[in-house]
């Protein structure tokens, strides 16, 4: 078995009047062992990071509590990640070949998604920390963030949409 590892860092800005998030910068540095094709690795990390951004900022399956019917049953009401979600991304590697196989590769597989979700969560909560917000549950939709900001500023709490 091999265990790739790395460090992912996100920088986000939140528009307090709308709750919309802009990913300003994203950096991923991974130890994937021997990298055979750097361009494919970079593309796989890019895709995984955008997938993680989708999970952190929009994807939310909602079910009717009375009938268990999926309410977010189409892409009209279920947010999909898109390429423009993370505009500035730096992907680098720090390869430390593994002795566990002849190639020395550890793999890139889930690197982008595994590192991005906690990076986006931490960046978002850190951005809201000056308002006294120290925890929020995903997804960080604009409505969810706007409501959290309003409550933190002393506004009345509504229902989470």
N, C-alpha and C positions, 0 to 999 in steps of 0.2 A: 504494500500500500504506500501511496505517497500523499502528502498533505501540502498543497500549495497554500501560500499565505500572502498577505499584503496589507496595504493601508489605503483607504479611500477617504477623501476629504471633499466635502461640498460646502460651497458658500452660496447662501440664498438671501434674497431681499423680499420682504413682504410689504405689499401696498396696504396700509392699514385701513384705507377707506373702502377697499373692495375685497381684501383678503387674498388677492392673487399673488402667486409666488413666481419669482424669476430666479432661475438658477444662474448665478453670475459666473461662477467658476466651479470646475470639478476636476480633481486630480486623482488618478488611480496609479499606484505603484504596486506591482505584484511580483512575487517570487514564484514563477511557474516552472522552475527548473530550466532545462535546455529548451529554448524557443526555436522551433523548426521554421516557422513562417511568420515573421513579425507583423506583416500586414493583416493576415487572417486573425492573429491574436488581438490586434488593435480593434478590428471590426467586431470580433466576438465580445470584447469588453465594452465597446460602445453600445452594442445592442443590449447587453445585460444591464448597463447603467440606465439606459432609457426605459427598459422594462421595470427596473426598480423605481424610477421616478414615477412611472405610471401607477405602480402599487402605492407609493407614498402619497401622491398628490391627487389621485382621482379614482382609481378602481375601487368599486364598492358594490358588492352584490347585496341587494335589498330584497327581503322577502316580506310578504304580507303576514303579519303575526297571526291573523285569524285563519288563513287558508294555506299558508306556507307556499303560496304562489310566488314565483320569481317576478318581481316588479321591474327590475332592470333587465328586461329580456331582450333588448336590442341595443345597437350602438347609438341610438338616438338618446338613450338615457344612461348609458354606461360609458364612462370616460375611457378612451383608449390612449395609450402613450403614442407620441409622434416624435419624429426626428428633431423638430425644433424645440422640444422641451428642455434639452440640455445643449446649449449652443457652444459653449467654450469648454472643451474637455481635453485634458492632457492625460495620455496613457503612456506609462513607462514600465519597464521591467527591471528587476534586480535578480537575475537568474543565479540560483545556487543549484547546480545539477544534483539530482538524487542518486545515490548508489543503488537504489532499489530496482533499476532497470538499465539496460545497456545504453539507451539513448540519453538517460539523465533527465527525462521530461517528467513533470508533475501534472501537467494539464491545466487548461484554462476554464473549462466547462462553465461553472456557475459563478466565476469570479466577479463578473460585473454586477449580477443581481445580489449576490451575497454581501458584497461590500457597500453597494449603493443604498440599500434601504436604511440601514442604521446611520449611514452618513447623512442622508436626507432628513431623517428624523432628528438627529442631533443638531444639525444646522438650523432646522425650523424651530425647535424648542429653544436653542440658544438665541435666535433672533427675537423670540418672544419673552425671553427671561427678564429684560428690563421692565416688563409690565407685570411681573410676578407670576407668570405662567411657567411652571416647571414640568408639566406633563400634559400631553394630549394623545388621544388615540387616533390612529390613521383611519381613513385617509384624510389628508390635510386639504380638503376641497376649499375653494375660496369662501364658500358659505360657512363652513366649519371654522376656518381661521378668523373670518370677520366677526362671527359670533363670539369666539373666545376673546378677541381683542375688545369687543364692546363690553362684555361682562367684566373683563379685567379693568377697564376704565370706569366701571361703576354703573354700566347700563343694565337693564333688566335682562334676565336670561329667557330666551325663547326655546323652542324645541329644536334639536339638532336635525338638520336636513342632510 
